[in-house]
Amino acid sequence: MHTTSENPVARVIWEGSIPIQFIWDPTETQGRILEPYFVEVPRCSYLSLITSQIRRDFAAKRLGFTSDEGEMWFDYQGIPLKWHYPIGLLFDIHALQAKSINKETMLPLPWRVTVHCQNFPGEKLIKNPTLKSCQDYFMSMIKEADYLRNGSTKKVMNMSKSDQTQLWEGLWSKSYEQFWGMNQKLVSNDGTMARSLPIRIYLPENCPIIQDLVSPLDEQGQPRTLRQILHAAVPDLFPLVDVDVGSSSPVASVLIHGIKPSLETDATWAAQTMAYPDNFLHLVVVIE
């Protein structure tokens, strides 16, 4: 059996990327019309990890940009983007989920994101989106996933400073081997069953995130499927289907890394193989 680090699905997910067209807020460019900045960004990365690239583009255009990285922020169609979310998750929520709600047929690529360096929306975004803040938030998510999986944060707390550095540097340097060489120690359960699965569910229309304690096994001791987990959280959207009777058209589906997996997928397998680097399985609900 493959470990997660050797699993080809996990590697394909790690290598997933999104083309982004960064455009400058015209009210902040001294009246100048600027060329957009195009870049292909890993789905598993964070906006804070590419802020320095964008700052360099500002400098190349001689905008006289003097603000520090903690004042730069981004929006999509007027909605501020949460810098502590992985970029792939942001795209699935704001572009693909919204595309389904609005019944749009065109895939919004490249993703048009607006850059700001003034009027930081502190009431909507966590302040100080620096590289250090992003690292701290990322490690807090790693600890939370560890606690949900094992009932304690012992694995994370036993990591040396160099181990934590390897984990973070593997992420920002896009090194699959470096990252998974360390993360494998956190997600492997040494042959024991996880206490619960680190899963978050994102509903449309800015509804609160759903994060319940999710046992890997159902009442019959069988591995839970994504359908069972989603049914427990939002039963009206994800009814349990009697396969002998058949079913009508689905009310909703779910996105993981931009794809719609079968709802009969083993949730434990998905949580181990399709989680983001923060070790959470992020499920974005799409209304059909």
C-alpha positions in Angstrom: 0.0 0.0 0.0 1.3 3.5 -0.9 2.0 5.9 1.9 0.5 9.3 1.1 3.8 10.7 0.0 4.1 7.9 -2.6 0.5 8.2 -3.7 0.3 9.4 -7.3 -3.0 11.2 -6.6 -1.4 13.2 -3.8 1.4 14.2 -6.2 -1.0 15.3 -8.9 -3.0 17.4 -6.4 0.3 19.0 -5.2 1.2 19.9 -8.7 -2.2 21.5 -9.5 -2.1 25.2 -10.4 -4.3 28.1 -11.3 -3.5 30.9 -13.9 -4.1 34.3 -12.3 -4.4 37.7 -13.9 -3.6 40.3 -11.2 -4.9 43.7 -12.0 -4.2 46.9 -10.1 -7.1 48.9 -8.5 -7.2 51.9 -10.9 -7.9 54.2 -8.0 -4.5 53.3 -6.5 -2.3 53.7 -9.6 -2.1 57.5 -9.9 -4.5 57.4 -12.9 -2.2 55.1 -14.9 -3.5 52.1 -16.9 -1.2 49.2 -16.1 -0.5 45.9 -17.8 -1.9 43.0 -15.8 0.5 40.7 -14.0 0.1 37.0 -15.1 1.3 34.1 -13.0 0.5 30.4 -12.6 0.2 29.7 -8.9 0.0 26.4 -7.1 -3.4 25.6 -5.7 -1.8 24.6 -2.4 0.0 27.9 -2.0 -1.2 31.1 -0.3 -1.5 34.7 -1.5 1.0 35.8 1.2 3.6 33.6 -0.5 3.4 35.5 -3.8 3.0 39.0 -2.4 6.7 39.7 -2.9 6.4 38.9 -6.6 3.6 41.4 -6.9 5.5 44.0 -5.0 8.4 43.6 -7.5 6.0 44.1 -10.3 4.8 47.3 -8.7 8.5 48.4 -8.4 9.2 47.6 -12.0 6.3 49.9 -13.1 7.8 52.7 -10.9 4.6 53.2 -8.9 6.4 54.5 -5.9 4.8 51.7 -3.8 6.0 52.2 -0.3 3.6 50.2 1.8 4.8 47.0 3.5 3.5 43.5 2.7 1.1 43.7 5.6 -1.0 46.3 3.8 -1.4 44.5 0.5 -4.7 42.7 0.0 -6.7 41.2 -2.9 -10.3 40.9 -4.0 -12.4 39.1 -6.6 -15.4 40.9 -8.0 -15.4 43.2 -4.9 -15.1 40.4 -2.3 -11.9 40.5 -0.2 -10.0 37.2 -0.4 -9.0 35.6 2.9 -5.2 35.4 2.7 -5.1 32.5 5.3 -7.0 30.2 2.9 -5.1 28.2 0.3 -5.4 29.7 -3.2 -7.1 26.7 -4.6 -9.8 26.8 -1.9 -10.3 30.5 -2.6 -10.8 29.8 -6.3 -13.2 27.0 -5.7 -15.3 29.2 -3.3 -15.3 32.5 -5.2 -15.0 31.4 -8.8 -16.4 27.9 -9.2 -19.0 27.9 -6.5 -20.2 31.3 -7.6 -20.2 30.2 -11.2 -22.6 27.4 -10.4 -24.9 29.7 -8.4 -25.0 32.3 -11.3 -25.5 29.5 -13.9 -22.4 30.6 -15.8 -21.0 28.3 -18.4 -17.5 29.8 -19.0 -14.7 28.7 -16.7 -13.3 32.0 -15.2 -9.7 31.5 -16.3 -7.3 33.2 -16.0 -8.7 34.2 -12.6 -8.9 38.0 -12.5 -7.9 39.2 -9.0 -7.6 42.8 -8.1 -4.6 44.0 -6.0 -4.9 46.7 -3.4 -2.3 48.5 -1.2 -4.7 50.9 0.5 -7.8 50.8 2.7 -7.2 47.3 4.1 -10.6 45.9 5.0 -9.8 45.0 8.6 -13.5 44.2 9.4 -13.5 41.4 6.8 -9.9 40.1 6.7 -7.5 39.1 9.5 -5.0 41.9 9.8 -1.3 41.8 9.0 -1.1 39.2 6.1 2.6 38.9 6.2 4.7 35.8 5.4 5.3 35.2 9.1 1.6 35.5 9.9 0.7 33.1 7.2 3.3 30.6 8.5 1.8 30.9 12.0 -1.7 30.4 10.8 -0.6 27.4 8.7 1.0 25.8 11.7 -2.1 26.4 13.8 -4.1 24.5 11.2 -1.6 21.7 11.2 -1.9 21.5 15.0 -5.7 21.5 14.8 -5.7 18.7 12.3 -3.4 16.7 14.5 -5.7 17.2 17.5 -8.7 16.0 15.5 -6.9 13.0 14.1 -5.2 11.9 17.3 -6.9 13.6 20.2 -3.7 15.6 21.0 -1.1 17.8 19.3 1.7 15.5 20.5 3.0 14.8 17.0 3.3 18.4 16.1 4.6 19.5 19.5 7.3 16.9 19.3 8.6 18.3 16.0 11.9 20.1 16.3 12.3 23.7 15.0 14.2 22.3 12.0 11.3 19.9 11.3 8.8 22.7 11.3 11.1 24.7 9.1 11.3 21.8 6.6 7.6 21.6 6.5 7.1 25.3 5.8 10.0 25.6 3.4 8.7 22.6 1.5 5.4 24.4 1.0 6.7 27.8 -0.1 9.5 26.3 -2.3 7.0 23.9 -3.9 9.1 20.9 -3.1 6.8 17.9 -2.8 9.6 15.6 -1.5 10.7 18.1 1.2 7.2 18.8 2.4 5.9 15.2 2.4 9.2 13.9 3.8 8.0 15.6 7.0 4.3 15.7 6.7 4.0 11.9 6.3 5.0 11.6 9.9 2.0 13.7 10.9 -0.7 12.1 8.8 0.3 8.4 9.3 -1.5 6.8 12.1 0.9 3.9 12.6 -1.8 1.3 11.8 -4.4 2.8 14.2 -7.7 4.3 13.3 -7.9 8.1 13.4 -10.2 9.5 16.1 -11.9 11.9 13.7 -11.2 13.3 10.3 -10.1 16.9 9.8 -12.8 18.1 7.4 -14.4 21.5 6.7 -17.5 22.1 4.6 -18.1 25.4 2.8 -21.7 26.3 1.8 -22.7 29.0 -0.7 -23.8 32.5 0.1 -21.2 33.0 2.8 -22.7 30.6 5.2 -20.7 29.7 8.4 -18.1 26.9 7.9 -19.2 23.5 9.1 -16.6 21.6 11.1 -18.0 18.7 13.1 -16.3 15.8 14.7 -16.4 13.2 12.0 -15.7 9.5 12.9 -14.0 7.5 10.1 -16.5 4.7 10.7 -20.3 4.6 10.6 -22.5 2.9 13.1 -22.0 -0.5 11.4 -18.2 -0.1 11.7 -17.9 0.5 8.0 -15.8 3.3 6.5 -17.8 6.5 6.0 -18.2 7.9 2.5 -18.3 11.6 1.6 -22.0 11.2 1.0 -22.6 10.1 4.6 -20.5 13.0 6.0 -22.2 15.6 3.9 -25.7 14.1 4.6 -25.0 14.4 8.4 -24.0 18.1 7.9 -26.6 19.2 5.3 -29.2 16.4 4.8 -31.5 18.4 2.5 -28.6 18.9 0.0 -27.2 15.4 0.2 -29.8 12.8 0.8 -28.8 9.2 1.4 -29.5 7.3 -1.8 -30.9 3.8 -1.9 -28.9 2.3 -4.8 -31.5 -0.4 -5.3 -34.2 2.1 -6.0 -32.2 4.7 -7.8 -32.2 8.5 -7.4 -33.4 11.7 -9.0 -31.0 14.4 -10.2 -28.6 15.4 -7.4 -29.4 18.6 -5.5 -25.7 19.4 -4.9 -22.2 18.2 -5.4 -18.9 18.9 -3.8 -15.6 20.3 -5.1 -12.2 19.1 -3.8 -9.3 20.9 -5.6 -11.6 21.9 -8.4 -12.9 18.5 -9.2 -16.2 16.7 -8.3 -15.3 13.4 -6.7 -17.8 10.5 -6.4 -19.8 10.9 -3.2 -19.2 7.2 -2.5 -15.5 7.9 -2.0 -14.1 6.6 1.2 -13.8 9.7 3.4 -10.7 8.5 5.2 -8.9 7.9 1.9 -10.0 11.4 0.7 -8.8 13.0 4.0 -5.4 11.4 3.7 -4.9 11.8 -0.1 -6.8 14.9 -1.1 -6.2 17.2 1.9 -4.5 20.5 1.5 -1.0 21.0 3.0 -2.7 22.2 6.2 -4.0 18.6 6.5 -7.7 19.5 6.3 -10.0 18.1 3.6 -11.8 21.2 2.4 -15.2 20.4 0.8 -16.8 23.2 -1.3 -20.5 22.6 -1.8 -21.9 23.4 -5.3 -25.7 23.7 -5.9 -26.6 21.9 -9.1 
